[in-house]
Amino acid sequence: MGHIRIRKETGKLYFDFTYQNLRCREQTSLSDTSANRKKLEQMLERIEAEITLGVFDYASYFPNSKRLEKVKAVKISKSKYIKGIPTCGEFIDTWYGELRSTWRFSYRVTVKSIIRTYLKPKWNDELLDEITKADLMQYRAELCKVKRPDGEVISNRHINRIMTMLKAILEEASDRFDFVSPYRGIKPLKAKKPQIEPFSLDEVYMIINNVRNDYKNYYTVRFFTGMRTGEIDGLQWQYIDFERRQILIRETFVENRIEYTKTDAGQREIMMSEPVYQALLKQREVTGNGIFVFCNSIGTPLNYQNITKRVWYPILKYLGLKKRRPYQSRHTAATLWLASGENPEWIARQMGHSNTQMLFQVYSRYVPNLTRQDGSAFERLLEKKKDS
C-alpha cells in the first residue's frame, strides 16, 4: 500500500508506492497541509486502482520523472517474458533481415532509410501488441508536420510510403504473435497525382540541336526510346542489336551499381527509330571500345545528378523552356508515340509496362483514335518533321 510522506529537508509532500516491484518515490511541490494531503491521497488511490486494473500509465502522472525509463524497461521485460512478444524495434530488425534478400539493392536502401529515419525513433521500444490505432493516427499527424531540409513538409505520398511499411510490419507481427493488428480502417492520405509535362516534338528538336555535341546522341536516344534514367545511364554495348535495330533492356544503373530492372516487365526490347539508330551508330565511334554506351572519360556510367545540373537545366534555361525533370523525356516518348497513332499495347511494351492500364491512366488525354501500328507511324511523324 502506498503512502503520502513528507520530505524533512524541504517540508514538501511526496508519493511513496510500489509499481512493477519497484519502489517509486515521486516528489511534489506541495507543502504539508491537510488540504494538500487529502488531494494527494485521492490521487494515490486512483494510481493504485489503475495499477490493480493494469491500466496505469506512469508517464501521464509523472511525465518528468527520472524513473520513466527504468519503469518502461521493466514493463517491456515483464511483458516479453509473459507474452513472448518482442518490441517493435526488435521485430523490425527480424522483418528486414528476412525480406532483404528478396528486394533490389536500391529498394533495400529506401527501406533502411525509412526504418532509420522514421520508424525506429518512434516505435523502437514499443510493445507490438500495445500499439493502438489512435497511436498510429497520432503518429501520421506528426509526420504531416515533418519538414525536409528545404523547409517544405514531406509529401503525403512519402507519408503513405512510411505508413504502408509500418502496416506491413504490424500485420506480419500480428499473424506471428496472435494479436489483432491495430492498422485497421486507416485509409491512405490523398496524394497529388504526379503531373506529366512532356515536351513537344519542336521542343525536343530544339534541345537536341542546341545541346552540347557530346550529349546530342544521349538525348536523342533518351527522348525517342522512353528509357528510364537508370536504364540509359547503365546501357551497355552488349545489349545493342544493330542488325535487328533493337535495344535490349536487361539491367539498370541505380545507387552506383548495375542491377536487375525495376520490374520483370522492364526486361524488354525497344525498337530503334531512325534517329535512335543513327545516334547509336555515331556514339559507337566514340565509346564503342568500352562497356557502356554513354559514359564519362574513364568509361564508367554517367552521374545523372551531375548531368542534370551541368547539362540538362542549363540547356532548358538557354532555350527559355520551362524547368522540368529529365524524367519528362520518358513521358515525352510516350506522348509522341500516342500522338502518332501507335498501338497502345506496342507502346506499353516499349515503356516496360506489364499492360496498357498505366498508359491510359497517365496519358489518357494524349490518346487519339487508335490504330494498329508497330512503330511506322512514329517514323512517319519524324520524317514529316525532318522534311518541314
N, C-alpha and C positions, 0 to 999 in steps of 0.2 A: 504494500500500500504506500502511496506517495505522501509527501508532506510539504507544507509551506514553511520554510525556515527563514531565519534572519542572519544575515552576514554581519558578524560583530564589527569588522573593520569599517564597514560603510553604513551599517544600520538599514540596509536595503533588503527586501524580501527576495527569495529565490525558490524555484521549483526543485524538488528532490524526488525523483521517481525512477522506476525501472522499466526499461523497454528493450526487448530482444536480449535479455540477460545482461544489459549494460546499465550501470548506474548513471543516470542523467541528471546533472545539476545545471539549471539554466537561470541566469541572473535576470533581475528586473530592475527598473529604476524607481520602483515604488517604495515609499517609507513604510515602517511597521505601524500601521494604524488598523483599527478594527474593520474599517470600510475596505481598505486595500486587501487585508487578509481574506475577507469574505469574497471579494471579487476574484482573487487568485484561486481560492479553494473551489469555487464554482467552475473555473476554467480547468482545474486539475481533475475534477470529477468528469468533465467531458473528455479530457485526454484519456483517462483510464477506461472510460466506457468505449471509446473508439479503439483503444488497444485491445480490449476484450473482443470486440467485434471484428478486429483485423482490418480496420479502415483508417487507422491513424496515419496521418501524413506529417512527419516531423517538420518538414520544411515550411508547411503552412503556418505552424505555430511559432517556430523559431528559425526564420529564414536566414538570419545572420550567425547562426550557431557554428562554433568551431567543430562540433560533433557530427555535423551533417554527413561528411564523407565517411566517417567511421560507421555511423548508423547505416548508411547506404550500402557500404561494403558488407556488413553483417547480414543485412536483408538479402542481398544478392546471393551471398554464400549459402545462407539458410534455404532460400528458395531453390537454388540449383541442387542442393543436397536432397531436398524433399521431393521436388518435381522432376528433377533431371533435365531441366530446360536451361539452355545457355543464355548468355546475354546476347543482345542484338549484334554487338561488335564481334563476338566470337563466331556467331553463325554467319555473319557477312564474310568473314575470312574463309569459313568452310565452303560456303556457296561459291565464292570466287575461285577457290582452289579447285573445285570440282568441274567448273564450267570453262575455265580459262583456255583449256586446250581445244575447245570447240569453236573459239572465236578467232577472227582475224586479228593480227597484231595491233592494227590501228584501233579496232574496237576495244581490245583489252586496255589500251592506253586511255580511251574515253571512260571506260568503266572504273578503272583505278582512280582517275581524276575525280569522278563524281563521288566515289566512296571516300576518298581522302578529303575532299573539299566540303562535301555536304553531309554525307550520311554518318560517318564516324564521329565527327564533332558533336552531333546532336544525339545520336542513338547508341553510342558505344556501350554505355553501362546500363542501358535499359533492359529489363527482362522482357523477352519476346511476348509472353502471354499477358503482360501488364500494359502493353501499348494499346491505347483506345482509339476509336475513330475520332474522338474530339482532339486527341493528341496530334493525329495526322492532319486534321483540318487546320489546327493552330500552326503546325509546322509549315504547311503550304502557305498560310497567310504571312508567315515570317519570311518565306522565300520571296514573296512578291515585293518585299522591301529591300532585298539584297541588291547592291549596286555593283556594276562592273567597274574595272579600272577607269573607264572613260566617263564615269558618273551616271550612266544610264542604268536603270533597273534591268535585271535579267529578264529575258523574254518568257512569255507564257509557254512557248514551245519548249524552251530549255527546262522550265519548271516541270512540265509534263514528263519530260525525259527522266528527270530525277525521281519524280513520284512513281513513274512506271517501274523503275528499277526497284524502288522500295517495296512496291506492291508485289513484285515477283519474289523478293526475299521473304516477305511475310507470309505469302501464300505457300511457298515451299516449306517454310518452318512450321506452319500450321498443320500441314499434311504429316510431317515427321513427328511432331510432338503433341498431336491430338488436341489442338485448341482451335477456336474459331478465329479466322483472320479478321482483324479489325478493318481491313481495307474492303469494305462493302458499301456499295451505293455511292462511291466517290467518283464523280464524273470529271474528266479532264477539263482544264481551263480552255476557254475558247481562244484559239491561236489564230493569228493573222495568216491568211492564205498567202504563200510566197508569190510575189509578183514577178512575172516574166517580162523582160524588157528587151526583146530581140532587136537586132539591127536590121535595117532594110538592106536589100541587095546593093543599092547605091552606096550605103554607108560601109558595107563590107569591102567593096572595092576601093573606097576612099582610104580605108585603113591599110589594106594590102598594098596599095600603090604608093603610100606615103610612109609606111613604117620602115625602120632600118633594114637595109638589104639583108643582113644576116638573120632577120626574123620574118621575111616575106614568105618563105616556104612553110615555116612553123604556123603562121596564122592562116595561110591558105588551107592547110590540112585541118587545122582546128575548126575553122568556120564551115568547111564543106564536108565534114565527117561526123560532127556531133560528139566527138570523143570527150570523155571526162578529162580533167586536168591530169590526174594520176596516170591515166591510160596513155595520153600523148607524151607526157614527160618521161614515162618509162618504156616507151615504144622501142623495140629492138629490130635490127635489120633482119633477123632470122624470121620475123613474123610479117615481112613484106613479100607478097607474092606478085611480082610484076607480070608474070605470064597470065595469071587469072585476074589480074587487076583487083586484088583483094588485100585488105589489111586485117591480119588475124589478131584479134584481141584475146590475149591469153593471160596477161599479167598487168599489174598496176603498180605505180610507184607512190607509196604512202609512208609517212614518217621516216623518210630517208632509207627505205628498203623496198625491194621488189617482193610483191606477194600476189596471192590469188585475187581475181577480180572481185568487185563489190558483191556481186551475186552470181549464181550459176548462169543466169540469163545473160550476164555480162560477157560470158565466153561466146564470141560471135565473129562473123566475118563481115567487114564493112566493104562495100563495093566502092572502088575508086572512080570518081567522076574525072573528066579530063583535066580540070585544073589541079586536082589532087595528084593524079598520075604524073603530070608534068613537074609539079613541085617536088615530088619524091625523087624523080629522076635527077633533078638539079641538086637536091640535097645529098644524093648518093655520091656526087662528085666531091662533096665537102666532108662528109662524115662516114662514107661508105666503108672505110677500112676499120672502123671502130665497132663497138657493140650497139650503141644507142643511136637512133635516128637523129634526135635533137639533143645536143649535149653541150657542155661547156668546153673550155680549152683543154682540159685534162681528160676529157672523154666520159665524165660522169653526168648523170641526169641533171637537167636544169632545176634550179631552185625557184619554184613558182612565186614565192613571195618576193624574191629579188627581181624576177622578170616583170611581175605586176607593177612593182614600184618604179623600175628603171625604164621599162619599155611601154607597158600597156597604158597606164594612166597618162604618161606624157603625150602619147600619140592621140589619145582622146581629147586631151586639153588643146593640143596643137590644132586639131581639126574642128574644135568647137562642138564636139559631141558630148552628150550627157555622160557623166561618170557612171560607169556600170562595172560590175564584177566580171572577170574574164569568163566565168561560167556561163554568161549570157551567150557566148559563142555556141554553146551546145543548144540552147533554146533557139538560136538563130537558124541552125541547121534544120531543126525540126520544123520550124515555121516556113522556111523556104521550100522544103520538100512538100509540105502540105499545100502551100500556095501554088506549087507547080502541078498539083493534082496526083501526086504519087499515092500508091495504095497504102493505107494506114498500117496494115499488117507488115508490109515491107519496111516502112519507116520504124515501126516498133522493134523489128529485128536489128536494124541498123543502130538504133539507140541503145539496145541491150535491155529492152523491157520484155517481160515474160508474155505480155498480151497488150492489146490496144487500150485497155482501160485507162491507164495513166495518160496515154496520149490524148484521149478525148477529154479527160478531166482538166489537164493542164493547158492544152492548146485548142480547146473547143472553138474559140472564136476565130481561129485561123483555118478551120476545116471548110473547104469549098465543096462543090459537088464531087463526089468520089468517083475515081476511075480505077481501072485495073492495070496499073503500070508497074514497072520494075526498075525505075531509075532513069529511063529515057526522057520522061517529061522534065525532070530536073536538068538533064543535059541540054534540052531544047531551050529552057529558060536561060541557062548560062550562055548558050550560043547567041540567043537573041540579044542579050546584054552586050556581048562581045561585038556584035555587028552594029549596034546602035552608036 
